[in-house]
Amino acid sequence: MVHLQFGVVAEEVPLFGGTVQSRVRLGEHETVPILKMVPTSFQSYLGQRWRVAICLIFYVASGAWCSQVVVPPRVSAVLGKNVTLECRVEVGKNLTLTQSSWERRLPSGSATVAVYNPEFGTSIPPEYINRLYFRSPTSHDATIVLKNVGFSDVGIYTCKVATFPLGNTQASTTVNVLVEPKVYVSAGSSALIDGGNETVVATCIAERARPPAEVSWESNLFGQSEVQLFDDVNGTTSTQVRYIWQPTRHVRGNTLTCVVRHPALQNDFRIPYQLNVQFAPDISVVGYDGDWYVGREKVQMACKANANPPVHHFRWIRLDGEMPQGVEIMNSTLLFLRPLQRNDSGVYRCEVANDISLRSRDVRILIQDQSLAERSNSITVAGAVMGAVLALFLISVFTFVIVTARKTSPSPFTDKVIDLPPTHKPPPPYSERAPAVPLGVHASQVAWLCQTRRAGPGFEQPPASRAAPPATQRSTQQRSNQQHSRLEWVCHQSGSDRVYINHHEHYV
């Protein structure tokens, strides 16, 4: 309460939640509220500004300036650490600071925790002598530092300033204790097996925080998070976030990141967690290049395996027979200590095992009579010989065709043939043909007919026609006429003006 001149008193009335409302007392019973209902975080600030306004209104006429005390409305302290309670004092020119002090409001009443007097120095009660001190006490600064803050330090603290001749001016702040969470990451209860079911990969825990911490997982996997809250003593809360995911070996070595946010932490707390996905061995055999031949020396096959956890068992066996003599197994390598032989051909198996499973890989080996380079050279030589023979044959055929075409002259008859059938050749000249004698015509008859024709147009029939009996004269006459026609044709063939006519072929 501040006593003003002219019988006016300015007082501060504590409200619920540690806020203060300023009133001006005009008479013995009449008061005027200066600070109305405003947001809690803003009330302390407005109250301090109202006091400045009141000073300006009521003390300018008297020529004195009032004092002002400025403190933050709320201070958050971290459990077990130091907290600073700032108090800035603004004293008027005509005022003298007589004393500044800090009081704490308790259920039983107010208790002084620190006093500063410009003439006599500082005074701290025994219960705070080892935990509290003024940072740099002056007439303008009454800031104190409270060390090793505990839950019992939560409450309202008031900074008071006594000046002459105005008296006391004060302002209050609320101390809240934050509990910094203890953060750690624990692995899931079961190992991560490639191809297994969904399981808890890891759990991020922010333990005994006040207020509860905000916990999350950062990851590029397609998992999901489950959040659980547990209330602890002294108003603290533990937060657990489990990350659930179906393991696959392809993300081996990836990292999950647990992120914790809390007011007691200056920055986000981040904990990386590397995934450890276990899987059965992946086997590969190196050393056999497909060019193993009889007599080749210093050959070997090595069995390589990629597995998690590491492989603890290697074994080489032959499936189609006994292991050949002169072959030695050293760890994961099959060594041929002698030159290769034909009977080394076969199927060999490499077996590998770790804590997850037993796997194997088969290799079929074929021992050739010659090396791949020798076989390639033989094929190259044979191909070259065959190519040369083929080229020589083609050249010979081409030369023969050209020479034959030059020696052959075109046929003169081809210019006189009209509509020549494709399967016939033109007949020889008529003069070169032998006379055609009809079937059944005797040579004596031909001679007689030709001789008679040369003698004149009239001639008698051959004797055979006259000798025919009367009963068969008509038929005999017909045969005679036919025979005569045939003789005429033969005789005509023997003449000099003969012309050959074939009714089935036409030539010009």
C-alpha angles and dihedrals in degrees: 000000000000119000112217131193122266091041095291118137125194113204138174121225117202114230135193115301095024097290122141129220120201120221133180115221109213098176141000095290106009120095131175118211111229100181114054127194107302132152113300096238090055102042097082091050092049091046091057092049091049090055090054090051092049090052091052092049101045105030107042090080091054094049094239128117120220126229128244132204118205122194132158112263093231136016125195117209126192116231111259095010136093125273128198120218107198122206119177117193123206110192124187122243095251094045130090123211108231100172144345124202146167124230131186123214113230131176088255093049140277121328126195113234101174139009131191123192119181090218103038102029128225131339125193126180118246094250090060101031093104097038107040136054141155111259096215111336116210137144088271101038127055097163117150133194121219114200130209095012116210136183089268090065093066112115148075120314123192127204111208128191123194117202134177124269098001100053127210130008121177146175131191135217131189120232116210121186118224121200113216109223123242104233128199140144125232127195122241121271094250134044120261108249121191110253094010128134126279111289142166107277098186142333124228113208129194101187129203099352128166112230100018113272124241108239128185142157124238114206143137091221125103096246132124136231130227120199125207128181126202125188116226135185124292091029095294125140133208118214123200124186119188122201113215120195142151106245122236126175095227091078095051109144095024118132134230117204125212111210121196124187123190136154090239090059118080091207137015112284111231127189120183119214119194117216118237109196115181122212142170119266121285106211131205128173119215130185103054107099099171092253101097111138138169111288098020112140139207098024126154143166123221124202112219123193135187110200144146116239094033122265117266101178134056128172136169122204136166115233102197099046147331121322107267122250116263093036119119131190116217114180103301097344129094109211126197104206094187137043114289121265134199092252090060087079112108148094117298125191130205116202121199129180139182133168091285105050149328116255134178141194126204125212124191112211123198118192110209127204092234135027121259091253092053092048090049092051092050091050091048093051093046091049092050092051093048091048092051092049092049092049092050091050093051092048091051093050092048092050093049092051093051094048093047092050092054095050097049115087122203117262115254092215093064091077093058101044117107120187092349111186111239094235099050136070123214113270121250119264115290094242091061094055124101115237113268113235115201117237112268097021115126121220092235090057091052092051093049094048094049092047092050091048092055090050094059147301095284121067138151130249119260119275093257090067095054094048093062116118116246093246093065099033097118096051091040090051091054093051089046092053091050091048090048092052091052091048089050090054092049092047090049088053090059094054128099095241096054120147122194114225123181113187092205096052128044122202132168 
